[in-house]
């Protein structure tokens, strides 16, 4: 049996916060594997189901972030789940948006949820760090307790869908495979103008100035040199000049 924990704050006012991406990940997993309903138990919102033949418990602590460990410890003790079988999903400031890293153990990185969990169950559990980006030290609180912007949906929705679809890899211990699937799901599309640009460059006129050359140099390279006059007053003057007349 595995315990999957998503960290966040309870209440509709926090529902779309960046700090609640752990809750969002748990909801995505529940949707992808038809796990329902969540019920209130052990100071959390809890649901049971199976993923790839593995029995799982999904837990969203309802104790607020800085007391997340209370609920996690209760569930782990009641179901006799060891820390090695616990996976925690949470927001990570030190990763760029859409970046995901999985690790076992380590420090709490200043995250209040982990800071509450570690003393109660130890640190030997799996952590899924979901990047939300760092806005600068003075803006951290506003950033994490602020809602995801509309522009974030371009990576957030595919990321959460991929978490739900590929969480089975985490359960089997294939952390690298899981991270790779999420990276592919959130990979930006190629530049739609790339082929057009290549075609334009391929059709450039022969002898055109190399890319990056200044307009002045292009103009000077293209300007033909004037031929000296062969007759008239100017021609006579040049002839006398070069003859020494």
HUCOR-V506010 format. One record per residue. N is the residue number from 1. RES is the residue in one small letter. SS is DSSP state (H for helix, E for strand, - for the rest). D_LAST is the distance of its C-alpha to the last C-alpha in Angstrom with 2 decimals. Layout:
N,RES,SS,D_LAST ; N,RES,SS,D_LAST
This chain:
1,x,-,109.89 ; 2,x,E,106.59 ; 3,x,E,106.11 ; 4,x,E,102.86 ; 5,x,E,102.16 ; 6,x,E,99.64 ; 7,x,-,98.95 ; 8,x,-,98.58 ; 9,x,-,100.36 ; 10,x,-,103.17 ; 11,x,-,103.02 ; 12,x,H,101.04 ; 13,x,H,98.78 ; 14,x,H,97.36 ; 15,x,-,97.35 ; 16,x,-,93.60 ; 17,x,E,92.52 ; 18,x,H,90.18 ; 19,x,H,92.97 ; 20,x,H,95.19 ; 21,x,H,93.14 ; 22,x,H,95.95 ; 23,x,H,98.43 ; 24,x,H,96.00 ; 25,x,H,95.75 ; 26,x,H,99.56 ; 27,x,H,99.79 ; 28,x,H,97.23 ; 29,x,H,99.30 ; 30,x,H,102.48 ; 31,x,H,100.91 ; 32,x,H,99.49 ; 33,x,-,102.85 ; 34,x,-,105.24 ; 35,x,-,106.75 ; 36,x,-,108.73 ; 37,x,-,110.16 ; 38,x,-,109.30 ; 39,x,E,112.31 ; 40,x,E,112.87 ; 41,x,E,114.22 ; 42,x,-,113.79 ; 43,x,-,111.74 ; 44,x,E,109.21 ; 45,x,E,108.45 ; 46,x,E,109.43 ; 47,x,E,109.41 ; 48,x,E,110.51 ; 49,x,E,109.37 ; 50,x,E,108.02 ; 51,x,E,104.51 ; 52,x,-,104.24 ; 53,x,-,107.88 ; 54,x,E,107.52 ; 55,x,E,109.64 ; 56,x,E,107.61 ; 57,x,E,108.26 ; 58,x,E,105.62 ; 59,x,E,105.83 ; 60,x,E,104.11 ; 61,x,E,105.57 ; 62,x,-,106.65 ; 63,x,-,106.95 ; 64,x,-,103.44 ; 65,x,H,100.67 ; 66,x,H,101.77 ; 67,x,H,105.21 ; 68,x,H,104.23 ; 69,x,H,105.95 ; 70,x,H,109.37 ; 71,x,H,109.30 ; 72,x,H,107.65 ; 73,x,H,110.25 ; 74,x,H,113.13 ; 75,x,H,112.02 ; 76,x,H,111.24 ; 77,x,H,114.67 ; 78,x,H,116.61 ; 79,x,-,115.08 ; 80,x,-,114.87 ; 81,x,-,111.14 ; 82,x,-,109.37 ; 83,x,H,105.98 ; 84,x,H,104.38 ; 85,x,H,105.35 ; 86,x,E,103.82 ; 87,x,E,100.36 ; 88,x,E,98.89 ; 89,x,E,96.07 ; 90,x,E,94.25 ; 91,x,E,91.04 ; 92,x,E,88.45 ; 93,x,-,85.91 ; 94,x,-,83.99 ; 95,x,-,83.06 ; 96,x,-,80.52 ; 97,x,-,82.05 ; 98,x,-,83.37 ; 99,x,-,83.22 ; 100,x,E,86.59 ; 101,x,E,87.88 ; 102,x,E,91.34 ; 103,x,E,92.91 ; 104,x,E,96.34 ; 105,x,-,97.24 ; 106,x,-,94.94 ; 107,x,-,94.75 ; 108,x,-,95.09 ; 109,x,-,91.54 ; 110,x,-,92.94 ; 111,x,-,94.32 ; 112,x,H,97.61 ; 113,x,H,99.15 ; 114,x,H,98.69 ; 115,x,H,99.71 ; 116,x,H,103.03 ; 117,x,H,103.52 ; 118,x,H,102.82 ; 119,x,H,105.78 ; 120,x,H,108.19 ; 121,x,H,107.39 ; 122,x,-,105.03 ; 123,x,-,101.40 ; 124,x,-,101.91 ; 125,x,-,101.14 ; 126,x,E,98.17 ; 127,x,E,95.61 ; 128,x,E,93.32 ; 129,x,E,90.53 ; 130,x,E,88.98 ; 131,x,E,85.63 ; 132,x,-,85.16 ; 133,x,-,82.14 ; 134,x,-,81.93 ; 135,x,-,80.85 ; 136,x,-,80.63 ; 137,x,H,83.55 ; 138,x,H,84.11 ; 139,x,H,84.38 ; 140,x,H,86.66 ; 141,x,H,89.88 ; 142,x,H,88.32 ; 143,x,H,86.59 ; 144,x,H,89.64 ; 145,x,-,91.98 ; 146,x,-,89.54 ; 147,x,E,89.68 ; 148,x,-,87.26 ; 149,x,-,84.48 ; 150,x,H,84.10 ; 151,x,H,80.88 ; 152,x,H,82.93 ; 153,x,H,84.94 ; 154,x,H,82.13 ; 155,x,H,83.07 ; 156,x,H,86.54 ; 157,x,H,88.34 ; 158,x,H,87.07 ; 159,x,H,87.82 ; 160,x,H,91.41 ; 161,x,H,92.02 ; 162,x,H,90.84 ; 163,x,H,93.09 ; 164,x,H,96.04 ; 165,x,H,95.17 ; 166,x,H,94.46 ; 167,x,H,96.84 ; 168,x,H,98.94 ; 169,x,H,96.35 ; 170,x,H,97.05 ; 171,x,H,100.77 ; 172,x,-,100.25 ; 173,x,-,98.13 ; 174,x,-,94.83 ; 175,x,H,92.86 ; 176,x,H,89.49 ; 177,x,H,90.17 ; 178,x,H,91.09 ; 179,x,H,87.91 ; 180,x,H,85.83 ; 181,x,H,87.50 ; 182,x,H,86.83 ; 183,x,H,83.19 ; 184,x,H,82.72 ; 185,x,H,84.57 ; 186,x,-,82.28 ; 187,x,-,78.98 ; 188,x,-,76.33 ; 189,x,-,75.30 ; 190,x,-,71.92 ; 191,x,-,68.97 ; 192,x,-,69.55 ; 193,x,-,65.82 ; 194,x,H,65.03 ; 195,x,H,65.00 ; 196,x,H,62.93 ; 197,x,H,60.33 ; 198,x,H,60.21 ; 199,x,H,59.79 ; 200,x,H,56.90 ; 201,x,H,55.12 ; 202,x,H,55.79 ; 203,x,-,54.28 ; 204,x,-,51.02 ; 205,x,-,47.89 ; 206,x,-,46.35 ; 207,x,-,43.46 ; 208,x,-,44.78 ; 209,x,-,44.19 ; 210,x,-,47.00 ; 211,x,-,49.86 ; 212,x,-,49.30 ; 213,x,-,45.48 ; 214,x,-,44.33 ; 215,x,H,43.40 ; 216,x,H,39.98 ; 217,x,H,39.29 ; 218,x,H,40.66 ; 219,x,H,38.36 ; 220,x,H,35.29 ; 221,x,H,36.36 ; 222,x,H,36.91 ; 223,x,-,33.64 ; 224,x,-,31.27 ; 225,x,-,27.57 ; 226,x,-,25.27 ; 227,x,-,22.99 ; 228,x,-,19.24 ; 229,x,-,18.69 ; 230,x,-,18.00 ; 231,x,-,17.21 ; 232,x,-,16.77 ; 233,x,H,14.50 ; 234,x,H,14.32 ; 235,x,H,13.41 ; 236,x,H,10.51 ; 237,x,H,9.22 ; 238,x,H,9.93 ; 239,x,H,8.29 ; 240,x,H,4.71 ; 241,x,H,6.22 ; 242,x,H,7.81 ; 243,x,H,5.55 ; 244,x,-,3.89 ; 245,x,-,0.00
